[in-house]
Amino acid sequence: MKYVLVTGGVVSGLGKGVTASSIGVVLKACGLRVTSIKIDPYLNTDAGTMSPFEHGEVFVLDDGGEVDLDLGNYERFLDVTLTKDNNITTGKIYQSVLEKERKGDYLGKTVQVVPHITDAIKDWIESVSLIPVDGKEGQADVCVIELGGTVGDIESMPFIEALRQLSFSVGQENFCLIHVSLIPVLGVVGEQKTKPTQHSVRELRALGLTPHFLACRSAQPLLEPTKAKLSQFCHVASANILNIHDVPNIWHVPLLLRNQNAHHSILKQLNLTSVATAPDLDSWTKMAETFDNLTNHVKIAMVGKYVGLTDSYLSVVKALLHACIACSLKPEIEWIAASDLEDESEKSTPEAHAAAWKILKSAECILIPGGFGDRGVSGMVLAAKYARENKIPYLGICLGMQIAVIEFARSVLGLERANSTEFDAQTPDPVVIFMPEGSRTHMGSTMRLGSRRTHLQNQDSLTSKLYGDASYVDERHRHRYEVNPEIAQVLEEAGLRLVGKDDTGKRVEVIEFNNHPFYVGVQFHPEFKSRPTRPSPLFLGFILAARKLLQAHLSN
């Protein structure tokens, strides 16, 4: 197995995930099979209990793993299906070591960070890298490992040491280290500064790891004197100093690497030049350039709780992008804080209330994504009602579907206090309830998670048609509340079609509303399986409906 390690220095948020994914894309374009591992040094066992404001979205895998959003980048860029073990955290490592200690597996030895924690990290990396993730048999050729955080952080020290040992044990021709760093430009001087990167590399070398490549993040392309200085003081060949400057969209990053012959240098370092081919990135180039040249926009209103940090809905944004490009459109996402739509905000923050409603009414389609907690729910209900009554294409995902059910029960069934027990435990009309198998005492990994089968009850339903007249779909879930099965028949009789259900035939998975161009709610998260070249059918239908092209698409 060949390993490519991507580390980061100076500051966090430099785009290590995109860099690691792009390196994988270029190597895959050279005919190699690639797998990925993300190391997160935090103590949480997984990302499942972390706030979207704290860490961005929680990405869900087929096997139910709740992982870092960078694994979503890997899946989208490399078109692979990862497992929860592809995301290593400090919590997972310590938990596995402590379980062994309690069982007596260490035969009375004093359990220490070195060698027991570091050995556990190495063993985990080596075993997970062998798992095929591209649907083929046998192990991959290259494993790209991204170490989260910044070099020098206390929490990442055991991982640095484990990776140092790994580089020594596998040998130089099987290990390649790429260090992502920042080259800032001070406003007054206007000079590209190399000192932060020099310090970062010095710290990395002091810990026993020597970078083979520098991936320098900057606003503008690196100047030759800057590259020469970096090469001299960081002991990295000038040809191995890669510049990842700001680009119109992230699909250009693999092309930047290819244009700088990064693949050739990496293949040379890993002794793979004899088995690799010239990189074939024609389709990738076409995709990146197509997006750059799009001029027609589609206006999408995104009504959510966490709109202050757009990474909270990263996969939804990417799924919209994939669908829009398939329709030769550029997405113009208008973020609306759900609480700004509420009647209370008209009194407390009238300007924000008026602005939110102005955006909503000018949108061509409305999307309500997933979320937890009661903040902003009233505003979401108003948005769903506006979409239903004014025949604006509406897509509700997870919470968005539950909101549509609540709104329908209130407006059509006349149940004024209809609600979810998540928001009002005392509601006389609980149309959304806590799932029987859920845990009320533990939060982590206790939801309905991962890929589950949804049976589409009506072959003539819009959802079935969008999925190619499918009788079932397998999509990823992440929820602990569901539509109350006891009210399902009442909803159907009033005109809300429950077109998708789970294996038991009781749990509602997909709803639709007749006499509407597109009003669909799904309990699952279709955004997690959307790919640049294969947009999610539901997102594609949603965008087509916004442009009144859906019926033509279905008839074709």
C-alpha positions as CSV (number, residue, x, y, z in Angstrom):
1,M,0.0,0.0,0.0
2,K,1.2,3.5,-0.9
3,Y,0.3,6.3,1.5
4,V,-0.1,10.0,0.8
5,L,-0.4,12.1,4.0
6,V,-1.8,15.6,3.9
7,T,-1.1,17.8,6.9
8,G,-1.9,21.4,7.6
9,G,-0.1,24.3,9.1
10,V,-0.4,28.0,10.2
11,V,-4.2,28.1,10.4
12,S,-7.1,25.7,10.2
13,G,-9.7,25.9,7.4
14,L,-7.1,26.1,4.5
15,G,-8.9,23.5,2.5
16,K,-6.9,20.4,3.4
17,G,-10.0,18.3,2.6
18,V,-10.4,19.7,-0.9
19,T,-6.6,19.4,-1.5
20,A,-6.6,15.7,-0.3
21,S,-9.7,15.0,-2.5
22,S,-8.1,16.7,-5.5
23,I,-4.8,14.7,-5.1
24,G,-7.0,11.6,-5.1
25,V,-8.8,12.7,-8.3
26,V,-5.5,13.3,-10.1
27,L,-4.1,9.9,-9.0
28,K,-7.4,8.2,-10.0
29,A,-7.2,9.9,-13.4
30,C,-3.7,8.3,-13.8
31,G,-5.4,4.8,-13.6
32,L,-4.8,4.1,-9.9
33,R,-7.4,3.0,-7.4
34,V,-7.6,5.4,-4.5
35,T,-9.1,5.2,-1.0
36,S,-9.2,7.9,1.8
37,I,-8.9,8.2,5.5
38,K,-9.7,11.3,7.6
39,I,-8.1,11.7,11.0
40,D,-9.9,14.0,13.4
41,P,-8.0,14.6,16.6
42,Y,-11.0,15.6,18.7
43,L,-12.1,13.4,21.6
44,N,-15.6,12.9,20.3
45,T,-16.2,9.3,19.1
46,D,-17.7,10.7,15.9
47,A,-19.2,13.9,14.6
48,G,-22.8,12.9,15.4
49,T,-23.3,15.0,18.6
50,M,-21.4,18.1,17.3
51,S,-23.3,21.3,16.6
52,P,-23.4,22.3,12.9
53,F,-22.2,25.8,14.1
54,E,-19.2,24.1,15.7
55,H,-18.1,21.7,13.0
56,G,-20.3,22.1,9.9
57,E,-22.6,19.4,8.7
58,V,-22.6,15.8,9.9
59,F,-22.0,13.6,6.8
60,V,-23.8,10.2,6.9
61,L,-22.3,7.1,5.2
62,D,-24.1,4.0,3.9
63,D,-23.1,2.0,7.0
64,G,-24.6,4.6,9.3
65,G,-21.3,6.3,10.3
66,E,-21.7,10.0,11.3
67,V,-18.5,11.5,10.1
68,D,-16.7,14.7,9.2
69,L,-17.9,16.6,6.2
70,D,-14.5,16.1,4.4
71,L,-15.5,12.4,3.8
72,G,-18.4,13.9,1.8
73,N,-15.8,15.7,-0.3
74,Y,-13.9,12.4,-0.8
75,E,-17.1,10.5,-1.8
76,R,-18.1,13.2,-4.3
77,F,-14.7,13.8,-5.8
78,L,-13.6,10.2,-6.0
79,D,-17.0,8.6,-6.5
80,V,-16.4,6.0,-3.8
81,T,-18.5,4.7,-0.8
82,L,-16.6,5.0,2.4
83,T,-17.1,3.3,5.8
84,K,-17.3,4.8,9.3
85,D,-13.8,3.3,9.9
86,N,-12.4,5.7,7.2
87,N,-12.9,8.4,9.8
88,I,-10.5,8.0,12.8
89,T,-11.0,10.1,15.9
90,T,-9.1,10.3,19.2
91,G,-12.3,9.0,20.9
92,K,-12.4,5.9,18.7
93,I,-8.7,5.1,19.2
94,Y,-8.8,5.5,23.0
95,Q,-12.1,3.6,23.3
96,S,-10.6,0.6,21.4
97,V,-7.4,0.7,23.5
98,L,-9.4,0.9,26.8
99,E,-11.7,-1.9,25.8
100,K,-8.6,-4.1,25.2
101,E,-7.1,-3.0,28.5
102,R,-10.3,-4.0,30.4
103,K,-10.3,-7.4,28.7
104,G,-6.7,-7.9,29.7
105,D,-5.3,-8.0,26.2
106,Y,-2.1,-6.2,27.2
107,L,-1.2,-8.9,29.7
108,G,-0.6,-6.7,32.7
109,K,1.6,-4.1,30.9
110,T,1.3,-0.4,31.7
111,V,-0.9,1.0,28.9
112,Q,0.7,4.2,27.5
113,V,0.3,6.6,24.6
114,V,3.5,5.2,23.1
115,P,3.4,2.4,22.1
116,H,-0.2,1.3,22.7
117,I,-2.1,4.4,21.3
118,T,0.3,4.9,18.4
119,D,0.2,1.2,17.6
120,A,-3.6,1.3,17.6
121,I,-3.5,4.2,15.1
122,K,-1.1,2.4,12.8
123,D,-3.0,-0.8,12.9
124,W,-6.3,1.1,12.2
125,I,-4.8,2.9,9.2
126,E,-3.2,-0.2,7.7
127,S,-6.4,-2.4,8.1
128,V,-8.8,0.3,6.8
129,S,-6.7,1.2,3.8
130,L,-7.2,-2.4,2.6
131,I,-11.0,-2.1,2.4
132,P,-12.1,-1.6,-1.2
133,V,-14.4,1.5,-1.5
134,D,-14.9,1.7,-5.3
135,G,-17.1,-1.4,-5.8
136,K,-14.2,-3.5,-7.1
137,E,-12.5,-6.4,-5.4
138,G,-9.0,-6.2,-3.9
139,Q,-7.2,-3.3,-2.2
140,A,-6.6,0.1,-3.6
141,D,-3.2,1.3,-4.9
142,V,-3.0,4.5,-2.9
143,C,-4.5,5.6,0.4
144,V,-4.8,9.4,0.9
145,I,-4.7,10.3,4.6
146,E,-5.8,13.7,5.8
147,L,-4.7,14.7,9.3
148,G,-7.2,17.3,10.7
149,G,-6.2,20.3,12.7
150,T,-2.9,22.2,12.6
151,V,0.6,20.8,13.1
152,G,1.6,21.7,16.7
153,D,-1.9,21.1,18.3
154,I,-1.5,19.0,21.5
155,E,-4.4,16.7,20.5
156,S,-2.7,15.7,17.2
157,M,0.6,14.7,18.7
158,P,-0.1,10.9,19.1
159,F,-1.2,10.8,15.4
160,I,1.9,12.7,14.3
161,E,4.1,10.1,16.1
162,A,2.1,7.2,14.8
163,L,2.4,8.5,11.2
164,R,6.2,9.1,11.7
165,Q,6.5,5.4,12.7
166,L,4.3,4.4,9.8
167,S,6.5,6.3,7.3
168,F,9.5,4.5,8.7
169,S,8.0,1.0,8.7
170,V,6.5,1.2,5.2
171,G,9.6,2.7,3.6
172,Q,10.3,6.0,1.8
173,E,9.0,4.8,-1.6
174,N,5.6,4.0,0.0
175,F,5.1,7.2,1.8
176,C,4.5,10.8,0.5
177,L,3.9,13.8,2.8
178,I,2.2,16.9,1.5
179,H,2.0,19.9,3.8
180,V,-0.7,22.5,3.2
181,S,0.3,25.9,4.4
182,L,-0.7,29.6,4.0
183,I,1.2,32.2,2.1
184,P,-0.4,35.5,3.4
185,V,0.0,38.9,1.8
186,L,0.2,41.9,4.2
187,G,-2.0,44.7,2.9
188,V,0.5,47.5,3.5
189,V,3.6,45.7,2.1
190,G,1.9,43.6,-0.6
191,E,4.6,41.0,-0.4
192,Q,3.9,37.2,-0.2
193,K,5.2,36.2,3.2
194,T,6.9,32.8,3.7
195,K,7.8,33.0,7.4
196,P,4.6,31.3,8.7
197,T,5.2,28.3,6.4
198,Q,8.9,28.1,7.4
199,H,7.9,27.9,11.1
200,S,5.2,25.3,10.3
201,V,7.6,23.1,8.4
202,R,10.2,23.5,11.1
203,E,7.7,22.3,13.7
204,L,6.8,19.3,11.5
205,R,10.4,18.4,11.0
206,A,11.1,18.6,14.7
207,L,8.3,16.0,15.2
208,G,10.1,13.6,12.8
209,L,8.2,14.2,9.6
210,T,9.8,15.8,6.6
211,P,7.4,17.1,3.8
212,H,8.1,16.0,0.3
213,F,5.7,18.6,-1.1
214,L,4.3,22.0,0.0
215,A,0.8,22.9,-1.1
216,C,0.7,26.6,-0.7
217,R,-2.6,28.4,-0.3
218,S,-2.7,32.0,-1.5
219,A,-5.0,34.5,-3.1
220,Q,-2.8,35.0,-6.1
221,P,-0.4,32.6,-7.9
222,L,3.0,32.3,-6.2
223,L,5.8,34.4,-7.5
224,E,9.1,32.7,-8.4
225,P,11.1,34.5,-5.7
226,T,8.6,33.2,-3.2
227,K,9.0,29.6,-4.4
228,A,12.8,30.0,-4.4
229,K,12.7,31.2,-0.8
230,L,10.3,28.4,0.3
231,S,12.5,25.8,-1.4
232,Q,15.7,27.1,0.3
233,F,14.4,27.4,3.8
234,C,11.9,24.5,3.9
235,H,14.3,21.9,2.2
236,V,11.7,21.1,-0.5
237,A,12.6,21.0,-4.2
238,S,11.2,23.9,-6.1
239,A,9.3,21.5,-8.5
240,N,7.5,20.1,-5.4
241,I,6.2,23.4,-4.2
242,L,2.6,23.4,-5.5
243,N,0.5,26.5,-5.5
244,I,-3.3,26.2,-4.8
245,H,-4.4,29.7,-5.3
246,D,-8.0,30.9,-5.2
247,V,-10.1,29.6,-8.2
248,P,-13.6,30.2,-9.4
249,N,-14.8,26.8,-8.1
250,I,-13.2,23.9,-6.3
251,W,-13.4,21.6,-9.4
252,H,-10.4,23.6,-10.7
253,V,-8.1,22.3,-7.9
254,P,-7.3,18.9,-9.5
255,L,-6.6,20.8,-12.8
256,L,-4.3,23.2,-10.9
257,L,-2.4,20.1,-9.6
258,R,-2.3,18.5,-13.0
259,N,-1.0,21.7,-14.6
260,Q,1.9,21.8,-12.1
261,N,2.8,18.2,-12.8
262,A,2.0,17.3,-9.2
263,H,1.0,13.8,-10.3
264,H,4.3,13.1,-12.0
265,S,6.3,14.1,-8.8
266,I,3.9,12.2,-6.5
267,L,4.1,9.1,-8.7
268,K,7.9,9.4,-8.8
269,Q,8.0,9.6,-5.0
270,L,5.8,6.5,-4.6
271,N,7.6,4.6,-7.4
272,L,4.4,4.3,-9.4
273,T,5.5,5.9,-12.7
274,S,5.7,2.5,-14.4
275,V,2.1,1.5,-13.7
276,A,0.4,4.9,-14.0
277,T,-0.9,6.5,-17.2
278,A,-1.1,10.1,-18.2
279,P,-4.0,11.8,-16.3
280,D,-7.3,11.8,-18.1
281,L,-9.2,14.8,-16.7
282,D,-11.1,15.7,-19.9
283,S,-14.6,15.2,-18.3
284,W,-13.4,17.0,-15.1
285,T,-12.1,19.9,-17.2
286,K,-15.4,20.1,-19.1
287,M,-17.4,20.1,-15.8
288,A,-15.3,22.9,-14.3
289,E,-15.4,25.1,-17.4
290,T,-19.1,24.5,-17.9
291,F,-19.9,25.9,-14.5
292,D,-17.6,28.9,-15.1
293,N,-19.5,29.8,-18.3
294,L,-23.0,29.4,-17.0
295,T,-25.0,32.7,-17.2
296,N,-28.6,31.7,-16.4
297,H,-29.4,31.6,-12.7
298,V,-32.1,29.8,-10.8
299,K,-33.1,31.5,-7.5
300,I,-33.4,29.0,-4.6
301,A,-34.7,30.0,-1.1
302,M,-33.0,27.9,1.6
303,V,-34.9,28.2,4.8
304,G,-33.0,26.7,7.7
305,K,-31.7,27.0,11.3
306,Y,-28.0,27.2,10.7
307,V,-27.7,29.6,7.8
308,G,-25.0,31.6,9.6
309,L,-22.6,28.8,8.6
310,T,-23.2,27.5,5.1
311,D,-21.0,24.5,5.8
312,S,-23.9,23.3,8.0
313,Y,-25.7,22.4,4.7
314,L,-22.6,21.6,2.5
315,S,-24.0,18.4,0.9
316,V,-27.3,20.1,0.2
317,V,-25.5,23.0,-1.5
318,K,-23.4,20.5,-3.5
319,A,-26.5,18.5,-4.5
320,L,-28.1,21.7,-5.8
321,L,-25.0,22.5,-7.7
322,H,-24.9,19.1,-9.4
323,A,-28.6,19.4,-10.4
324,C,-28.2,22.9,-11.6
325,I,-25.2,22.1,-13.8
326,A,-27.2,19.2,-15.4
327,C,-29.8,21.8,-16.3
328,S,-27.2,24.4,-17.5
329,L,-28.1,26.7,-14.7
330,K,-26.1,28.4,-12.0
331,P,-27.6,28.1,-8.5
332,E,-28.3,31.4,-6.7
333,I,-29.0,30.3,-3.2
334,E,-30.7,32.8,-1.0
335,W,-30.2,32.0,2.7
336,I,-33.2,32.7,5.0
337,A,-33.0,32.3,8.7
338,A,-36.3,30.5,9.5
339,S,-36.9,32.6,12.6
340,D,-36.9,35.8,10.5
341,L,-40.1,34.6,8.8
342,E,-42.0,34.2,12.1
343,D,-44.8,36.6,13.2
344,E,-42.8,37.5,16.4
345,S,-39.9,38.8,14.3
346,E,-42.2,41.3,12.6
347,K,-42.4,43.1,15.9
348,S,-38.9,42.5,17.2
349,T,-36.8,42.8,14.0
350,P,-39.2,44.2,11.3
351,E,-36.5,44.9,8.8
352,A,-35.1,41.3,8.9
353,H,-38.7,40.0,8.7
354,A,-39.5,42.1,5.7
355,A,-36.3,41.1,3.9
356,A,-36.8,37.4,4.6
357,W,-40.3,37.5,3.1
358,K,-39.2,39.5,0.1
359,I,-36.5,36.9,-0.6
360,L,-39.0,34.0,-0.1
361,K,-41.6,35.5,-2.4
362,S,-39.0,36.2,-5.2
363,A,-37.6,32.7,-5.1
364,E,-38.3,30.2,-7.9
365,C,-38.3,27.2,-5.5
366,I,-38.1,26.7,-1.7
367,L,-36.0,24.1,0.1
368,I,-36.2,23.2,3.8
369,P,-33.2,21.0,4.9
370,G,-32.8,18.8,8.0
371,G,-32.2,20.1,11.6
372,F,-32.9,19.6,15.2
373,G,-34.6,21.7,17.9
374,D,-37.6,24.0,17.9
375,R,-35.9,27.3,16.9
376,G,-37.3,28.6,13.7
377,V,-40.0,25.9,13.3
378,S,-42.9,28.4,13.0
379,G,-41.1,30.2,10.2
380,M,-40.5,26.9,8.4
381,V,-44.2,26.1,8.6
382,L,-45.1,29.5,7.1
383,A,-42.6,28.9,4.3
384,A,-44.0,25.4,3.6
385,K,-47.6,26.9,3.6
386,Y,-46.5,29.6,1.2
387,A,-45.0,27.1,-1.2
388,R,-48.0,24.8,-1.1
389,E,-50.7,27.5,-1.6
390,N,-48.8,29.4,-4.2
391,K,-47.6,26.3,-6.2
392,I,-43.9,27.1,-5.7
393,P,-41.7,24.0,-6.1
394,Y,-40.9,22.7,-2.6
395,L,-38.5,20.1,-1.4
396,G,-38.5,19.2,2.3
397,I,-35.6,17.0,3.6
398,C,-36.0,15.1,6.9
399,L,-37.2,18.0,9.2
400,G,-38.4,19.7,6.0
401,M,-40.8,16.7,5.4
402,Q,-42.0,16.8,9.0
403,I,-42.6,20.5,8.7
404,A,-44.8,19.9,5.5
405,V,-46.9,17.3,7.5
406,I,-47.3,19.7,10.4
407,E,-48.4,22.5,8.1
408,F,-50.8,20.3,6.2
409,A,-52.4,19.1,9.4
410,R,-52.9,22.6,10.7
411,S,-54.1,24.2,7.4
412,V,-56.0,21.4,5.8
413,L,-57.1,19.2,8.6
414,G,-57.8,22.2,10.9
415,L,-55.7,20.8,13.8
416,E,-54.4,24.2,15.0
417,R,-52.0,22.7,17.6
418,A,-50.7,19.9,15.4
419,N,-47.0,19.5,16.1
420,S,-44.1,17.3,16.5
421,T,-43.4,16.0,20.1
422,E,-39.9,17.3,19.5
423,F,-41.2,20.8,19.6
424,D,-44.2,20.5,21.9
425,A,-44.4,17.4,24.1
426,Q,-47.9,18.3,25.2
427,T,-49.4,18.8,21.8
428,P,-53.0,17.3,21.6
429,D,-52.3,16.3,17.9
430,P,-48.9,14.7,17.6
431,V,-48.5,14.3,13.9
432,V,-44.7,13.7,14.3
433,I,-43.5,11.4,17.1
434,F,-40.3,10.0,18.7
435,M,-39.4,6.7,17.1
436,P,-40.0,3.7,19.3
437,E,-36.5,2.3,18.9
438,G,-34.8,5.6,19.7
439,S,-32.9,6.3,22.9
440,R,-33.9,9.2,25.1
441,T,-30.8,9.1,27.3
442,H,-27.9,8.8,24.8
443,M,-27.4,11.0,21.7
444,G,-24.6,9.5,19.8
445,S,-25.4,6.8,17.1
446,T,-28.9,6.3,18.5
447,M,-30.8,7.7,15.5
448,R,-32.1,5.8,12.5
449,L,-28.9,6.0,10.5
450,G,-27.4,4.9,7.2
451,S,-28.7,3.5,4.0
452,R,-32.3,2.1,4.3
453,R,-34.7,0.9,1.7
454,T,-37.8,3.0,0.9
455,H,-40.6,1.2,-1.0
456,L,-42.5,3.5,-3.3
457,Q,-46.1,2.6,-3.0
458,N,-47.3,4.3,-6.1
459,Q,-45.6,3.7,-9.4
460,D,-47.3,6.8,-10.8
461,S,-45.8,9.0,-8.1
462,L,-43.5,11.8,-9.1
463,T,-40.7,10.4,-6.9
464,S,-40.9,7.0,-8.6
465,K,-40.8,8.6,-12.0
466,L,-37.8,10.7,-11.1
467,Y,-35.9,7.6,-9.9
468,G,-36.6,5.9,-13.3
469,D,-40.0,4.3,-12.5
470,A,-38.4,2.6,-9.5
471,S,-40.4,0.5,-7.0
472,Y,-37.8,1.2,-4.2
473,V,-34.8,3.4,-3.5
474,D,-31.9,3.0,-1.1
475,E,-31.0,6.4,0.5
476,R,-29.2,7.5,3.7
477,H,-31.2,8.4,6.9
478,R,-30.4,10.4,10.0
479,H,-33.5,11.1,12.2
480,R,-35.1,10.1,15.5
481,Y,-38.6,11.4,14.8
482,E,-41.2,10.1,12.3
483,V,-44.7,10.8,11.0
484,N,-47.2,9.4,13.4
485,P,-48.5,6.1,11.8
486,E,-51.8,6.6,13.5
487,I,-52.6,9.8,11.5
488,A,-51.3,8.5,8.2
489,Q,-54.7,7.4,6.8
490,V,-56.3,10.7,7.8
491,L,-53.5,12.6,6.0
492,E,-54.0,10.5,2.8
493,E,-57.8,11.0,2.8
494,A,-57.3,14.7,3.0
495,G,-55.0,14.8,-0.1
496,L,-51.5,14.3,1.1
497,R,-50.0,11.3,-0.7
498,L,-47.8,9.0,1.4
499,V,-46.0,7.5,-1.6
500,G,-43.0,6.0,0.2
501,K,-42.7,3.7,3.2
502,D,-40.1,1.6,5.0
503,D,-39.9,-2.2,5.0
504,T,-42.7,-2.5,7.6
505,G,-45.1,-0.5,5.5
506,K,-45.8,1.8,8.5
507,R,-43.1,4.4,8.6
508,V,-43.7,7.2,6.2
509,E,-40.6,8.0,4.0
510,V,-41.9,10.1,1.1
511,I,-44.9,12.5,0.8
512,E,-46.3,14.3,-2.2
513,F,-49.1,16.8,-2.7
514,N,-51.3,16.5,-5.8
515,N,-52.2,19.5,-8.1
516,H,-48.8,21.0,-7.5
517,P,-45.8,21.4,-9.8
518,F,-43.4,19.9,-7.2
519,Y,-44.2,19.4,-3.6
520,V,-42.1,16.6,-2.2
521,G,-41.0,15.7,1.3
522,V,-38.5,12.9,2.1
523,Q,-37.5,11.5,5.5
524,F,-34.1,10.5,4.1
525,H,-31.2,12.7,2.9
526,P,-30.8,12.4,-0.9
527,E,-28.0,14.9,-0.9
528,F,-25.5,12.5,0.6
529,K,-25.5,10.3,-2.5
530,S,-25.5,13.1,-5.1
531,R,-22.4,13.2,-7.4
532,P,-21.1,15.8,-9.8
533,T,-21.9,13.6,-12.8
534,R,-24.9,11.9,-11.3
535,P,-27.2,14.4,-9.5
536,S,-29.8,13.2,-7.1
537,P,-33.0,12.6,-9.0
538,L,-35.0,14.5,-6.4
539,F,-32.8,17.6,-6.6
540,L,-32.8,17.4,-10.4
541,G,-36.6,17.3,-10.5
542,F,-36.8,20.2,-8.0
543,I,-34.6,22.4,-10.2
544,L,-36.4,21.4,-13.4
545,A,-39.8,22.2,-11.7
546,A,-38.4,25.6,-10.8
547,R,-37.9,26.3,-14.5
548,K,-41.2,24.5,-15.5
549,L,-39.2,21.9,-17.4
550,L,-40.1,18.9,-15.3
551,Q,-42.9,17.4,-17.4
552,A,-40.7,17.6,-20.5
553,H,-38.0,15.7,-18.6
554,L,-40.4,13.0,-17.4
555,S,-41.9,12.5,-20.8
556,N,-38.4,12.0,-22.3
